[in-house]
């Protein structure tokens, strides 16, 4: 992250127009701004610069409306599939893979993260870079930090990281854009994730996850490596179920062995190592209930987005892409 956008040219190419401004607010005068400025200033950031940066931020009512809408994960799996597992998304994924095959082959070989998983993440997140977001990041993070109490602590920390990185890099704040939540680039990294996981593929001192697919691909793979991806291991396996439905309230992290889960009525369709840990997954599919055993790599995918349906969409899209590339 020390190399966070150390050149201005990366930002000048972010041109997905922001949604119309609906209200103005000088966040430098917000009641919580002084405490934020004090915290970030302790890291060596100029106070006047911080106040000036916050004064440039504009409250966006459309952001508050967007973040309050029900998320895709509130939909049943049968509808969620229709959003992310489409012929068009697969077709454009193959095109992206072919256009970036040399990079994907190298990164996959170096990291052990399959090319199809990297492509699927970028496909689900931004349609392979086509839809990366049109809000100014400073607007998104400030609006949510100061005017969205429910998740203010999270977005306040992200805003602090963003301001620190922007100061160190001399970023023109008005030109850096992302999602309504402040996620940036082809892989939709929050500022803290950028600092922790973004990588420079070419070694040119610039980490451009917006317009340089090489850096975006390497950064996504590095995220998976950092969260414990196991090369060659399975992601999820189908199962048969007859037991207590409360079993599926276990959360995303694998905690029980496959043998223990079988004793509770969830049995893998194919042979698996009985001592392997798994988490029970149940979806409302198009043909009824679907039952699965989420393995370690499935959990790793959920670290990118804490949703079983998100991880399944990434996995199934990756399998479609892989089959079509063979």
C-alpha positions in Angstrom: 0.0 0.0 0.0 3.0 2.4 0.4 2.8 2.5 -3.4 -0.8 3.6 -3.4 -1.2 5.3 -6.8 2.1 7.2 -6.7 1.3 8.9 -10.0 -1.5 11.2 -10.9 -2.1 9.7 -14.4 -3.9 6.6 -12.9 -6.6 8.9 -11.5 -7.1 11.0 -14.6 -8.4 8.0 -16.4 -11.3 7.3 -14.0 -14.1 8.7 -16.1 -17.3 6.9 -15.1 -19.4 10.0 -14.4 -20.6 10.4 -10.8 -24.3 10.4 -10.1 -25.9 13.9 -9.7 -25.1 15.8 -6.5 -28.3 16.2 -4.5 -27.0 18.1 -1.4 -23.9 19.9 -0.2 -22.2 19.7 3.1 -18.8 20.9 4.3 -17.6 17.9 6.2 -14.7 19.8 7.7 -17.2 21.4 10.0 -19.0 18.1 10.9 -19.0 17.4 14.7 -17.0 14.2 14.2 -14.4 15.8 11.9 -12.1 17.2 14.6 -11.6 13.8 16.2 -10.9 12.2 12.8 -8.5 14.9 11.8 -6.6 14.5 15.1 -6.3 10.8 14.7 -5.0 11.0 11.1 -2.7 13.9 11.9 -1.0 11.7 14.5 0.2 9.6 11.6 2.1 12.6 10.1 -0.7 14.0 7.9 -1.0 17.8 7.7 -4.0 19.1 9.5 -4.8 21.9 7.1 -4.6 19.4 4.2 -7.0 17.1 6.0 -9.5 19.9 6.6 -9.3 21.0 3.0 -9.8 17.4 1.8 -12.9 17.0 4.0 -14.3 20.4 2.8 -14.2 19.0 -0.8 -16.4 16.1 0.1 -20.1 16.3 -0.8 -22.9 14.6 1.0 -24.6 12.3 -1.5 -28.2 11.4 -0.7 -28.1 8.8 -3.5 -25.4 7.0 -1.6 -27.5 6.8 1.6 -30.4 5.5 -0.4 -28.3 2.9 -2.2 -26.7 1.6 1.0 -30.1 1.2 2.6 -31.6 -0.8 -0.2 -31.8 -4.6 0.3 -28.6 -6.2 -1.0 -28.5 -9.0 -3.6 -27.7 -11.5 -0.8 -31.2 -11.0 0.6 -32.6 -12.6 -2.6 -33.0 -16.4 -2.7 -30.3 -18.3 -4.6 -32.7 -19.0 -7.5 -32.8 -15.2 -8.2 -29.2 -14.5 -7.3 -28.1 -16.9 -9.9 -30.0 -15.0 -12.6 -27.9 -11.9 -11.8 -24.4 -13.3 -11.9 -24.6 -16.6 -13.8 -25.6 -15.5 -17.3 -24.4 -16.3 -20.7 -23.3 -12.8 -21.3 -21.1 -12.7 -18.1 -19.6 -16.0 -19.1 -19.0 -14.8 -22.7 -17.3 -11.6 -21.6 -15.3 -13.6 -19.0 -13.8 -15.8 -21.7 -12.9 -12.6 -23.7 -11.3 -11.1 -20.6 -9.4 -14.4 -19.9 -8.1 -14.6 -23.5 -7.1 -10.9 -23.6 -5.1 -11.4 -20.3 -4.1 -15.0 -20.6 -0.4 -14.5 -20.3 -0.8 -12.5 -17.0 -3.3 -14.9 -15.7 -1.1 -17.9 -16.5 1.9 -16.4 -14.7 -0.1 -15.2 -11.7 -1.9 -18.5 -11.3 1.4 -20.4 -11.5 3.1 -18.1 -9.0 0.3 -18.0 -6.5 -1.6 -21.2 -6.9 -4.9 -19.3 -7.3 -6.7 -20.6 -10.4 -7.1 -18.2 -13.3 -10.8 -19.0 -13.5 -11.3 -17.9 -9.9 -9.5 -14.6 -10.5 -11.5 -13.9 -13.6 -14.8 -14.9 -11.9 -14.1 -12.5 -9.0 -13.5 -9.6 -11.4 -16.6 -10.7 -13.4 -18.9 -10.7 -10.4 -17.5 -7.5 -8.9 -17.3 -5.2 -12.0 -18.3 -7.2 -15.1 -14.6 -7.4 -16.0 -13.9 -3.7 -15.3 -16.9 -2.4 -17.3 -18.8 -1.2 -14.2 -16.4 0.0 -11.5 -18.6 2.8 -10.0 -19.1 6.4 -10.7 -19.0 8.0 -7.2 -16.1 10.1 -6.0 -14.5 8.0 -3.3 -14.1 11.0 -1.0 -17.9 11.6 -1.3 -18.8 8.0 -0.7 -16.6 7.4 2.3 -17.4 10.8 3.9 -21.1 10.4 3.5 -21.1 7.0 5.0 -18.6 7.8 7.8 -20.5 11.0 8.9 -24.1 10.4 7.9 -24.7 6.6 8.1 -24.6 5.9 11.9 -25.2 2.1 11.5 -21.9 1.5 9.9 -20.1 4.7 10.7 -17.2 3.0 12.5 -16.3 0.9 9.5 -16.5 3.7 7.0 -14.7 6.1 9.3 -11.7 3.8 9.4 -11.8 3.4 5.6 -12.0 7.2 5.2 -9.0 7.6 7.5 -7.0 5.1 5.5 -8.0 6.8 2.2 -7.0 10.2 3.4 -3.7 9.0 4.7 -2.9 7.3 1.4 -4.1 10.2 -0.6 -1.8 12.6 1.3 1.2 10.4 0.9 0.6 10.0 -2.8 -0.6 13.5 -3.7 -3.9 12.2 -5.1 -6.3 14.7 -6.7 -9.3 13.6 -4.6 -11.9 15.0 -6.8 -11.0 12.5 -9.6 -10.8 9.1 -7.8 -14.0 7.2 -8.3 -15.5 3.9 -7.1 -18.7 2.3 -5.9 -21.3 4.0 -3.6 -19.5 2.2 -0.7 -16.0 3.5 -1.7 -14.8 0.2 -3.3 -12.3 0.8 -6.1 -11.0 -0.7 -9.3 -11.6 -3.9 -11.2 -11.6 -6.0 -8.0 -13.5 -3.4 -5.9 -10.9 -3.0 -3.1 -11.7 -0.8 -0.1 -8.8 1.5 0.8 -7.7 -0.8 3.7 -7.7 -3.8 1.3 -5.8 -1.8 -1.3 -3.2 -1.0 1.3 -2.9 -4.6 2.5 -3.2 -6.6 -0.7 -2.8 -4.5 -3.9 0.3 -5.5 -5.9 2.4 -4.0 -8.8 2.6 -6.6 -11.5 5.1 -4.8 -13.8 7.3 -3.5 -11.0 7.0 0.1 -12.3 6.1 1.6 -9.0 2.5 2.1 -9.9 -0.4 0.0 -8.6 -3.3 0.7 -10.9 -6.2 -1.5 -10.1 -8.6 0.7 -12.2 -7.3 0.5 -15.7 -4.4 -2.0 -15.6 -5.8 -5.5 -15.6 -2.3 -6.9 -14.8 -2.2 -5.1 -11.4 -5.9 -6.0 -10.8 -5.3 -9.7 -11.5 -2.2 -9.9 -9.3 -4.0 -8.0 -6.5 -7.0 -10.3 -6.5 -4.8 -13.3 -6.4 -2.7 -11.8 -3.6 -5.9 -11.3 -1.6 -6.7 -15.0 -1.9 -3.2 -16.0 -1.0 -3.3 -13.8 2.1 -6.5 -15.4 3.2 -5.2 -18.9 3.0 -6.2 -20.2 -0.5 -5.1 -23.9 -0.8 -3.9 -24.7 -4.3 -5.5 -27.7 -5.9 -8.1 -28.1 -3.1 -11.8 -28.3 -3.8 -14.1 -25.4 -3.0 -17.5 -27.0 -2.3 -19.2 -30.4 -2.7 -22.8 -31.4 -3.1 -24.5 -33.2 -0.3 -27.7 -35.1 0.7 -29.6 -34.0 3.7 -32.1 -35.4 6.2 -31.9 -33.9 9.6 -32.4 -30.8 11.7 -32.6 -27.6 9.5 -31.0 -25.6 12.3 -27.7 -27.2 11.2 -27.5 -24.6 8.5 -27.2 -21.8 11.0 -23.5 -22.7 11.6 -22.0 -19.7 9.8 -19.4 -19.5 7.0 -16.3 -20.8 8.6 -15.8 -24.6 8.5 -15.9 -26.0 12.0 -17.1 -29.5 11.9 -15.6 -32.5 10.1 -17.4 -34.1 7.2 -17.7 -37.2 9.4 -19.4 -35.2 12.1 -21.7 -33.5 9.6 -22.7 -36.9 8.1 -23.7 -37.9 11.6 -26.1 -34.9 11.6 -27.7 -35.9 8.3 -25.5 -34.0 5.8 -23.7 -36.5 3.6 -21.4 -35.6 0.6 -22.5 -37.0 -2.7 -19.0 -37.9 -3.7 -16.2 -39.4 -1.5 -14.4 -36.9 0.7 -11.8 -37.0 3.5 -13.9 -37.6 6.6 -11.6 -35.5 8.8 -11.8 -32.5 6.4 -13.6 -29.5 8.0 -16.7 -28.1 6.2 -19.6 -25.8 6.8 -23.2 -26.8 6.0 -24.8 -24.7 3.2 -28.4 -24.7 2.1 -29.8 -22.7 -0.8 -33.3 -22.2 -2.1 -32.7 -23.2 -5.7 -34.8 -23.3 -8.8 -35.8 -26.9 -8.2 -36.1 -26.7 -4.4 -33.6 -27.0 -1.6 -29.9 -27.4 -2.4 -27.5 -28.8 0.1 -23.7 -28.4 0.1 -20.6 -28.8 2.1 -18.5 -25.6 1.9 -14.8 -26.4 2.2 -11.8 -24.3 3.2 -11.5 -22.6 -0.2 -15.2 -21.8 -0.2 -14.6 -19.9 3.1 -11.7 -18.1 1.5 -13.9 -16.8 -1.2 -16.4 -15.5 1.4 -13.5 -13.4 2.8 -13.9 -11.3 -0.3 -17.6 -10.9 0.4 -19.2 -12.4 3.5 -22.0 -14.2 1.7 -22.4 -17.9 0.8 -24.4 -17.0 -2.3 -21.6 -14.7 -3.4 -19.0 -17.4 -3.0 -21.2 -19.9 -4.9 -21.7 -17.5 -7.7 -18.0 -16.9 -8.0 -17.4 -20.7 -7.9 -20.0 -21.7 -10.4 -19.0 -18.9 -12.8 -15.4 -20.0 -12.5 -16.4 -23.5 -13.4 -18.3 -22.4 -16.4 -15.3 -20.3 -17.5 -12.9 -23.1 -17.0 -15.1 -25.5 -19.0 -15.4 -23.1 -21.9 -11.6 -22.4 -22.0 -10.7 -26.1 -22.2 
